[in-house]
Amino acid sequence: MQQEEILVDVKNLVKYFPVKKGIIIQKKIADVKAVDDVSFSIRRGETMGLVGESGCGKTTVGRTILQLYRPTSGQVFFEGVDLAKLKEKQLRPIRRRMQMTFQDPYGSLNPRMSAGNIVGEPLIVHKMTKNRAEYREQVAELLMTVGLNPYMSDRFPHEFSGGQRQRIGVGRALAVRPSFIVCDEPISALDVSIQAQLINLLEQLQEQFGLTYLFIAHDLSVVRHISDRVTVMYLGKIAEITGRNELYENPLHPYTKALLSAVPIPDPVVESQRERIVLQGDVPSPLHPPSGCVFHPRCPIAIEECSQRKPELRLVSPDHWAACIRI
Amino acid sequence: MGKLLDVKDLATYFFTPEGVVKAVDGITYDLNEGETLGLVGESGCGKSVSALSVMRLIAKPGKIAAGEVIFNGQNLLELSDDEMRHVRGKDIAMIFQEPMTSLNPVLTIGTQLIEPLMLHLHMDKQAALNRAAELLEMVGIPEAKPRLADYPHQYSGGMRQRVMIAMGLSCNPKILIADEPTTALDVTIQAQILELIQRLNKELGTSVLIITHNLGVVARYADRVNVMYAGKIIERGSSRDIYKHPRHPYTLGLLASVPRLDESVKEKLIPIEGFPPDLIELPKGCSFMARCRYAIDRCATEIPPLMAVSEGHTSACWIWEKLGAEERG
């Protein structure tokens, strides 16, 4: 089965950000454990959803896969090659195959570059066009692909709406014909009626170009809609990985259950019958994560052992992994 | 249930160099005692401005151009600034969208919490501090007393929003206006805050006007819903009416464009094409017409008023009956 081919394989990925003290002589005093021993794989052609609350490390996972941050330890295999071992120069040709779209449609586009130049820059960087005419033609085609009019290519970012800017960001990612795109919260800054336009665009592009997505978001309804499988993260660790329907119909990890029950459904009849689990307290600081299972201080079913033993991410049922000793 | 707040033909305009922005363009609604009323719409539709107008917190170049806001038998728009100050925070309180920026960063939480208590309820400082600690515990901040001396940056986002709620409720207001109270917060914290607002609504009988773009939040918490588009209310009804039998193409569009958590089939979403209109140059007829799949000739020339669909359910669409027939068929 072609679907089973693994495109991205993340093994024991760790990314710590050092916290330093002192102005001239800097001393490392602690680590922010943004990503702490994370393993998962993404199959070719699928959309892997990555959800969690802010600060859980989901964006760091995306950036570390693309080697925008170099991992502290662990491996990231892309088409069988371990990217963590490669030098910058060796990485460059591979970077063409993997791209990213960013969360903030305002901050992620250079305000002094026209839409056409933003979308076309990767073509120049990777020397993908032979001459000016071909460049122009490709830029026009890219703009059309993402649903913008080629005559808009001379306009600057401030002349576009949020949704259109996000389209420019998608166009820039598509320019180098990647096989893998990390979509980091692509719709969270957009209005409801515009969100659907972008979701549909991403789905259509995936079909058209056979793309593989890592779709990072905190909105679980959107993730369920667009993903094939979903990874749930909490405080730098993976809580659960499974197919999207399995996750929503049969969540195993208590954090996943709470997260799902926190999302309101736009239907008052369904809402009145739903069970709600309201978690107490806030997400702890990744500077000092709790001992044992990082979720245990907020967990409604935690037992003594949870504060001592780190739960392994284990296969509970076919294609369903969870990291909880109470399952 | 009696009417607590009665807003009639309220219009708030912003006089900018580019022209007059009709942010709120003649809206009428009421809020009953003990009720939770939802106000839904996209950014720029005028939902926040309409709430700020009720509080008379519109700054220049904005101006409340017309209308009445009747509360307790008096028109708030006719009160002097001084009289209004006695209503604001005491009878009608508001919590804002951004808990990060709505608190003063150089004053302690305690100082900010006791201000309304001393001002409106004439408590002395000690009594006010005791009451402030009680309030913080009521909104779920443990060991509240020592934490009164903390500054806002020492609180997390969810806790700051709790402080805002505590402050809003400090004088037992009759109405609490919550403007996107959870937008900046994480899902699990969002649930905590909304459950808290609902609990206070039930226990203290405070009427709540909840303003949000999140259709799910409204479905879960509101009794009745107003849907706004381009400065006007375009549909109103009970939550059940709005979600099960929408009779305005915009409401229909909104519902079809959001993915639902309980939907298993990977169906295509149906987005609303195009963009909201420019509020400076509103079209002559229905402002949703340019994006509407059902538009007829009449929509271009006549602005549809709110028409009765059924008891308590109104829609500002010329062809609401057709939408109903389609649903049945």
Interface residues (C-beta under 8 A of the other chain):
Chain A: E53 S54 S161 G163 D191 V192 S193 I194 Q195 A196 Q197 I199 N200 E203 H218 L220 S221 V222 R224 H225 I226 N245 Y248 E249 A258 L259 L260 S261 A262 V263 P264 I265 P266 D267 P268 V269 V270 E271 R276 V278 L279 Q280 D282 V283
Chain B: E42 S43 S156 G158 M159 D186 V187 T188 I189 Q190 A191 Q192 E195 H213 N214 L215 G216 V217 V218 A219 R220 Y221 S239 R240 Y243 K244 G253 L254 L255 A256 S257 V258 P259 R260 L261 D262 E263 S264 K266 K268 L269 I270 P271 I272 E273 F275
